[in-house]
């Protein structure tokens, strides 16, 4: 059984994918529930949500065209504590081929790098949009919002994703 449920539906504009549920998230049953995590403030600051959500409100994300999942669905904790077979790039690829979002955004370089290499045979560029795609799904890599990754934090790639997300939502609303 998965630590946290996937929030994935057809018609989503952007799916956010982390590495694995943190220990705090597993305890609370909610994504990005650690007290030092910047995920929810970043979503709001980047314009992906109209207000700053609490972690327990993660099921509301599809109302704004957003889905959420993790690369490791059956283990929790910091990346260093996960087993070598915790990540399932093939399962994530199948999920993306099924729900076909316009964008897949990884919330950290580790899950992005593993997925790109294992599922697509591609290498990770810097933060931002990648050259690899899954059909028409564009792939983005964002700095990790984890408190443990604070020294690499930058809101700029999140803001860029927010701009791309809002533009795609507008096109969808206008039937394009």
Phi, psi and omega in degrees: 000141181290147177296311177233145181287145170291143170244086186225125177222157171296146177090001177290148177275313184226133172248129177262133184231121175263185179283299180199160175297135175289169177301318179295318179297318178297317179297317184274347182067033183213144179294142173051050185268356180295144185297333181264005184281136183264006186305304185294317174298323180294320178302317180291312181298326180279356179080019178278332175233151183283340177221168177277115180283156168271153180308322182295348180269012186302334180290349178277347185305320180301337176299341181245020176077019186243136172245170182209143178201182175226155177287327175252110185263346188242006175225154178229163180122184178291153182309318183297336183269352183280149179289163183293339180254020181290327186274140181229083181297323180297320179294319178295318178302314179298318179299318181290324177293332179280310185272342172047059176290163176289329183222142170241120182240119178274136181264056179151153181287327183298305180297325180296312181298317179297313181296310183303315182291309186286321185268328187239355182065027182249161177252156182280128170276201177284188174300157179106197183288140180260161179282333179287149176224168171245094188062241178264001180282118177280145183247132178236152175236126181248152174297142180298134178277358182298142175300331180289345181249023185305324184292342178258004187292137170207133179280342187305311178298329176293317179297318178298317177298319178302318179296315180295318180298311181297320178297318179293322178296319178297315179299320180294318179296329180270008176074025181258000000 
